[in-house]
Amino acid sequence: MILPTYIVITPARNEAQFIELTIKSMIAQTVQPLKWIIVSDGSTDGTDDIVKRYAAKHSWIELLRMPERRERHFAGKVHAFNAGYAQVKRLEHEVICSLDADISFDEDYFPFLLQKLAEDPKLGLVGTPFREGQNPIYDYRYVSIEHVSGACQVFRRHCFEDIGGYVPVERGCIDHIAVITARMRGWKTRTFTEKVCQHHRAIGTAGRGLLAARFKFGGKDYTIGNHPVWELFRAVRQISSKPFLIGSLTLLAGYFWSVLRGAKRPVSSELVAFHRREQMQRLKKFLNRNRAPITAQ
């Protein structure tokens, strides 16, 4: 089977600690991209020097430097991604990948995902689970197999163009919005659990503590329109993970603080309604599947 051609964009802001792991993983791929643009988003920690060293040896790796900025927000990541994509958009390619600068993976990682796209033309976006440290991957009884982590999102080009690319939202959820929008547009999205990538920094903790991150997660859940009932079940599920009850309550506080403030959502009411329908359908299936059968006495 002929695999589709692909390009990779990696926004990187002060990733000197981990980016070399990502670069080594990409160089080891049995099928390499046409081009990999690493966008240094105002890095000041030596990220650029590491990338330059490898780019000098591999012509398909290119560094793009963005101006320094004081604020740290997710809209900046989208602007960096778009700047990188503008450099390679002219190339003939079938697949676009957004890759974080702090993950590593095996040598067949991208060929595996490219094959999945080649096998099913209705698939618009694919990825794999990620693991942090020695923690297990997500329990897919609770996390939809249709959600694709932002650590590595591999888009069919037509799908990426159909959803209008990433939405520059300062509070985050840019990857989640992309996944929901793709399904709303009729594309299939899928996480394939046969492979796993290693995430070397805990999600959402850059520049903040764990509880602050949980509060932020609650706000993000509001941003994408999570149903209140879904959020309550999500918080109950979080009790089993550190910092246990206080973390769960902090998640709810972040969500309902946004509700009370009447925070404006950066997504359409159509997307919120679609997202909530999906959540309630999943919750109903989960509860029915786990309901104990009633036996006659």
N, C-alpha and C positions, 0 to 999 in steps of 0.2 A: 504494500500500500504506500502510495506517495503521500508524504506528510506535507501539510500546508506550510508555507514560509511564514516566519514570524519576526517581529521586532520587539524589543524590550525597553521600557522606560523605568528608571529608578530615581525618584526624588530622594535626596540624601541630605540631611541636616545634622552635622556633627555626629557622624557615624564611624569615626575612626576606630572605635573599639571592636566593631563587628563586621564592617564592610568587606574586609579581606576574606572572610569566610564566604560571603556571598559571591565575591569575584571568583574565588577558587572553585566554587560549585558551578558557576556558569562556564568557566573555561573547561571543566571536565565533561560538559554535556556531549553526548554522542551526536546530537544534532544541534548545532549552534545557530544563533539568530543572524539575520542579515545585518543587524545593527543593534547595539546596546548603548543607549544614551543614559549616562549617569549624571543627573542634574544636581550639582552641589548648590543647595538652597541657602547660600550665605554661610557656609561652614567656616569655622574658625579653629578647628581642632586637629588639622592634619588630614582630614578626609581627602582633600584635593590631591595631596602629594601621593597618597596610596593609589588613587585612581590613575593618576598620571603615569606612575611606574608601570602599571599593567597595560595601560593604553598604548604605551610606547612599544610594547611587544605584540599586541593584538590589534590589528587594524579595525576590527569590528566593534571595539570598545571606544567610546568617545566621552570626554568630560565636557559638560556645559556648565559654566559658572554663572549663578544668579547673584544679584547684589545682596549684600548683607541687610538683614532686617531685624529689628529689636524684638518685635512681637512674634510669638510662636502660636500658630493656629493652623487648622486643617485647610482653610481656603488657600493658604500659601503653598501647601503641598499640591493642590490642584493646579495652581498657576505654574508651579515648577514642572509638573507632568505635561501640561499643555505646551510649555516652552520646549520641552524635550521632544514631544510628538511633532511639533512644527519642523524640527530638524530632519525628521525621517518620513514624514507623511508622503513625500513624493516617491519614495521607494515602492516598488510593487510588492505588496505583502497581503496576506490573508488573515493574519492573526496579530493582535496587539496584546502585550502583557504589561501589567503594572506590577512591579516587583519591589518589595521592601528591601532596605539595605542592611537588614539585621537578621536574615534567615539563611539557612543552608539546607542542602538537599542532595539526593544521589544523582549519579550520572545519567540516568534515564528519566529523570523527572519531567523535563519538557517534552521529550519524544512520547512519553506516556499520555500526557494531556493533549498533545497535538493529534495523536491517534484517535482519542475519544471524539474530538471535533470532526475528524475525517470520517468517522464511522456514522455519525448522526448529524445531518445538515440542519436539524432543528435546534441543536445545542448552540446557544449563543454565548454562554459563559461557563467556564469550568475552573476547578481548583481542587485542592486537597485539604485535609485537616492540618493543623499545626500543633506542635508540642512545645510546651515551655518547661525547660529543665527536665526533671524526672516526672512531672505531672502527666497523667493520662490525657489523651485527646478528649474532645467533647463527647458526651454521651448523646448519641444521635436519636435516643428516645425523646430528648428534650430540645435538641437543636435540629432544625430542618436540614435534611440532606440536600435541599435545594438552595440553601444559603452558601455563598462562596466567600471565604475569608479574604479580607483586604490585604493580607500578607502577600498573596500572589493571586491575582485575578487574570485569567487568560480569556480574552474576548475574541470571538469571530469578528472580523472587521465590520461586516454589515450590521451586526448587533450593536457594536460600539457606536457606530454612526447613527443607528436608529434611535438610541436612547439619548443622543446628543452629548455623549461623553460624560465626564464627571461634573457634578454640581459643586461649585466652590462654597462650601458651608463652613463657617469659622468654627462651629462647635463640633464638627466631625460628622460621622455617619456617611461619608461620601461613598464608601464601598457598599454599604447597605442600601443606600438609595439607588445605586447603579443596579444592584441585583434585583430589587423590587421592580424598578422601572423596566428592566429587561423582560421579566415575566408578564408584567402588565401589557407590554407590547407583543406578547405572544411567543417569546423565546423560551426555550427550556434552559434552566440553570442547574448545575449539579456539582456537588462535592464528591469526589471519588476517594474512598477510604483505603484503597489498596496501597496508596503511597502517603507519606507524611513528610512535611518539612519541619525543620527545627527553628523555633523562634527564640532568639537569644536575649530579648528584652521583654519583660512582662508587659502585655498589652495595656496601654493607657496610663502607664506609670511614669512616663518621661516628664521630669520636672515637677512631679507631685507625689504625695504619699498614697498608700493603698485606699484609705477611706475617702480621701479627696477624689481619687479615681472612681470609686464606686458612686459618689455623688454625681460626678460628671456623666457616668454611664446612665444614671437615671434620667438626667437631662437629655441625653442623646436619645434614649428610648422615647421620650416625649417628642423629640424633634422629628422622628420618622413616623410618629402616629401610633405607637403601641396602644392597644386597647387596655383600659384600666384593669379589666379582669385578668388579661394576660400578664400585666405587670405584677399583679398580686401573686399569681402562680410562679412567675419568674423569681420574685423575691423569696418565696418559700423554698424554691429549689436552691437558691444561693445560700441558705442557712447551712448547707452541708460543706461549704467552702470557707476557708479563712477569709476574713475574721468572723465568720459564723453569723450569729444573730445581729451583731452591731453592723456588720457589712450589709446584711439584708435590709435592715432598717434605713441605712444610709442610702442605699439604692432607691428605696421608695421615697425617701425625703427629696432626693434629686428630681425624681419624676413629678411628685405632687407639688413641689415648689414651682416648677415650670407651669403646672396646671393653674395654681393659684395666681401666678403672675400674668397668666394669659399670654405666655410667650408666643411670639409669632413663629409659625413653622415655615421652613424654606421649601416645602414641597406642596404639591397641589392637593386639594381636597379629594380629587380622584385617586391619587396614590394612597392617601390615608385610608379611604374606604376600601380599596383593593387589599391593602396590607392587613387591615383589621378582619376582613372576610377570611383571608388565608389563616390568620391566627386563630380565629374562632373555630374554623374547620379542623385545624390541627389539634386544638384543645379538646374538641368533641371526640375526635378519633382516639386521642390518648386516654381520655377518661373511660371511653367505652372499652378500650383494649385492656385496661387495668382494673375494670370493675369485677369484683369477685362474683362468680356465678351463684345464684340462689338455688339451693337444693331443697326438695320437699322433705319435711320431717315426718 
